[in-house]
Amino acid sequence: MPILTNDPKATDPVYINLQKDLPWLDPPDLARRHVEALYTETFEILDKKFIQQCKHDFHACYAEMYFAAALQRRSGHKLSHPSDKGPDFFIPKLNTWVEVVSLTDGEDGNPNTIPKAVSGKINRYPENQVILRMCNAFETKSKKLEQDFFKGLIKEHEPVVLCISGGGLEERIPMYPEGGYPQIVKALLPVGDLKLWFGRENKKLLSREYKYRESIRKIKKDGDIWIGTEAFLNSKSSHISAVIYSWANAANPYSEKNWGNDFYLVHNPNATNPLPAGFANCGVEYTVEFGEESFEIKTTVY
């Protein structure tokens, strides 16, 4: 049974539009083929109500399929779905749980919402808004996962990977300078503005470093507040072993061999149950090494 059907009761605009050919793709039905391929790969490990949920919240459902398919095909991990309660997936080989969340731009009129790009004008990348959406999703899911531990749905010795999808965002693709860090790193670790040091006489680049930024401003009518960006440097988030960010979406599909190329994996250096470097084996991976008075982020590209 296909996941995409022309159901008049469907309310999600993306789900409805995927019934049509997309002229910018070759072939024009490539998006539908892509979604059906993901469903074929993952249908055995999805919630019982998944097909109906997909018609009303497509981005969230797409994210579940994409992360699961990429972790199976590219990372080589067989996933299971023990129950509709608790996290979305389980990786027996790693004894690890996987929880998926999909980001939204936010409500219209909210100054913290990711703005829509204006055609014909120079649009500044809304980094603060993007990071705030990531921080909000992380905090919400972190609390939910704590409850899963409390209820016994996750055992205290089991790692947890939180997968965050930005595929439905207006600005889904991370923007950062060469050698820099994507927004998901800046949401979890206190990485601020880039500083470059040049020699006064020879004008050569001597070193580069990032300012320490422990929080980011959130605009509020009754007074701005500061949202922390040190989640992976404190014990409060130690139950989350790693975060994977993906910007994939159905309208701009990856070929099967490239599933997971868009992954940005950030390891939690303070995780109670750490995962080995390279467990995803695709995308870009970030690990943290501590010095006496600083920390260094190591980058590995797969």
N, C-alpha and C positions, 0 to 999 in steps of 0.2 A: 504494500500500500504506500503510495507516495505521500510525502509530508506536505507538499504544496497542492492544494485543491481549490477550485473556484467556488468557495463556500460563501454564499451571500450574507452569512452571519458574521463573517470575519470583520474585525474592526481595525486591525493594525494596518496603516497605510503602506508600509514596506512589504508586508506579506501580500497585500492586494496587488501592488505594483509588480511584484515578482511573477505574477501570472502573465505579464506582457513581455515581449522581447525588448531588450535594452540595446538601442542602436549603437552605443559606443563600444559594445563588446563584440568579439569575433570568435565564434558565432553569436548572434544576438540572444540565444537562449542559454548562454554560458552560465549565467547566474543560477538559473534553475537547475542545470546539470550539477553545478557545484553544491548547492544545498542538498540535492537528492543524494549526491555522493557522500556528504557528511552524515546524512541520516542513515544511509545503508551501513556505514561504518559504525554507527553508535546506537542504533535503535534498540538493541538488546539491553542497554544500560541506562535508559532514560526513564523518567517518571511515568507512571501510568497515564497521567493526564497531559502528557507532553504535547500531543498532537493538537489538542484543544487550546492549550496555553499559547502555542505558537501563533495561532490566529489572532491573538489579542496582545501579545508582548513578544514580537518576533526577535528583536535584538537580544533580549535575555536568553531566549531559546537557541538562537544561532550561536551565541557565545558558548553555551554548554556543549553543543555539538562540535564546534571548532576546536575548543581546548581538548576535549576528549579524543577527537580524531587525530589531532597533532601529537598528543602524548602517546597515542597508540602507534601511529604510523612512523612518525619521525623519531620519537624518543624510545620506541621499542618496548613500552610498558603496557601490559594487558590490564585494562581497567574493569572494575565491576561496580555494581550498584546494589549494595546489600539491602537498602531500605529507602522508602520515600521520606523517612525521618532522618535527620542528621545531614551531614555533608553530601554533596552531589555524587562523588565518585570515590572509589578506593583503589589503590595500587598495591596489590598483594606482594609483589616483588620487593617493594620498598616499605611495606607495612604503613602506608601513608594515605591520608585522606586529602581530597581535593574539593574545595568549595569555589563556586563561580559566581561572580557578580558583574552586572553590566552597568556602565555609567550612563547618565543622561546629562543634557546640557544645563538643566535647571529650569525654574519657572520664569516665564516672561515678566519683565519688569524688575527682576531682582538684579542688583548691581553685581552680584557674584556669579550670575549666570554666564555661561560661555556665549558670547554674541555671535550672531550670524554674519558671515562675510558679506560686505557690500560690493556688488559688481562695479567695476570702473574706478574704484578707490583703493588707496593703499591701506591695507588692513594689518594692524599690529597683532602679532601672536599673543593671545590672552593667557600667558603662562600662569599668572596667579590664579585665575579662575579654573584652569585645568587642574592645577595642583590641589585647589580646594575641593574639587569634585572627587579627586582621588583620595584625599584625606578623609572626606566624609564617608565614602564607601568602605574604606579600610576600617574606620572606627566602628561603623555599624556592623560589619561582618565580624570584627574582632569580638564584639560583645556577644553576638549570636554564637560564635564558636566557643566562647567561654561557657555558655549555657550548655552546649553539646558535651563539653567535658564534664560539667557538673551532673548532667543527666546520665552519664555513662555511655553516651553514643560514641564518644571518642575516648580511648584509653589514655591514661596519663603518659605512657611511653611512646605514643604514636605521633609522628610528625604530621603537620598540616600545611598544605600549599593553598594559598589564596590566589585565584586567577581573576584578574580584573580586565574586563573588555572595554575598550574605548571605541569600538567599531561604530557605535551609534552617535558619536560626538560630532559636532560641527568641525572641531579641530582634533581629529582622531590621531593624526600622525605626529609623533614627538618632534620638536624643533630644538636643536642645540648645536653649538659649534663643534668643529672637528676636535676630537679628543675630550669633549665635554660629556655631560650626563643628561639623560632624558628626564622628563618631568616625574616619572614614577620614582626615580632615585631621589629626587629633591623632595618628594612627598614623604619618604620614609627615613631619610637621612638629612642632617642639617647642612646641605650643600647650597651655598648662596651664590653671589655674583663672582664671575671669573676675574682674577687679577693677574696681569702680565707684568713681569719685571724685565726691563731692557737696560743694556749697558749705555751709560751716558755718552761715551765716546764712540764706540763701534756700532751702537744702535742694534746690537744683536739681542735676541731673546735669551734671557738668563734663566728664568724659571716661570712657572705658572702655578697658581694656587687658587683655591676657592675660599671665599669668606664663610665663616661659620654662621648659619642662619637657623636658629632654633624654632622659629615660628613664622607664620605668614598672616597678613592682615585680612580679616573678613569684615566687610562693610555691613553695619547694622544701623537702623534708624535711631535706636536708643543708645548708640555708642559702639564704636568698632571694637571687635575682640580679636585676639590673636590665637591662631590654631597651630598647635605644635607640629613640628616636622622632624621629631626625634624618635619616632615610634620604634625604630630598630636599635636605639641606643639605650633603651630602658627595659626593665623586667616586665612591665605591664603587658607588652606584646610578645613575650617569650614563647607563648603557646603557638605562635605562627612561625613556621620554619622558613618560609620563603614566599615571595610574591612574584607572580608572572603577569606582565602587562601585554596585551595584544591589541592591535588596531585593525585587525582584519574585519571586513564586512562582506555581505553577500553581493553587493552591487559592483565590487571590485575584487573578484575572486582570485585566489591563488590556485595554481595547479597543485595537484596532490603531492608531487615531489617537493614542493616548496612550503607545504603546511608547516607552520612554526617558525618560518624565517623572520616573522615580525615579533617574535617573543623578546621581551626584556625581562630577564630573571634576576631578582635581587634576593640574595641570601640574608637571613637575619643572623648577625654575628652573636647575638645573645639568645639564640633559640635554645629552649630546653631540650628539644629533639632535633638537632641539625641534620640537614641532608647533604650528601656528598656533592662536591662541585662536579658539574658535567652530567647530572642525572637527566636533564632535559635534552642535552646534546643537540640543541638548535638555537638560533637567534643569538642574542648577546647576553652574557652572564656577568653579574657584578658580585664580588665578594669583598669583605672588609677585613683589613689587617690593622691592629692597634699598635701605636707607638707609645712612648712615655707621655707625650702631651698632645698627640694628634692621632688621626686615623687615615689610612690610605685605602682608596677604592681600587681594586684590581678588576680590569676589564678583559673578558675573554670572548672572542667572536667565533662562532661555529659555522 
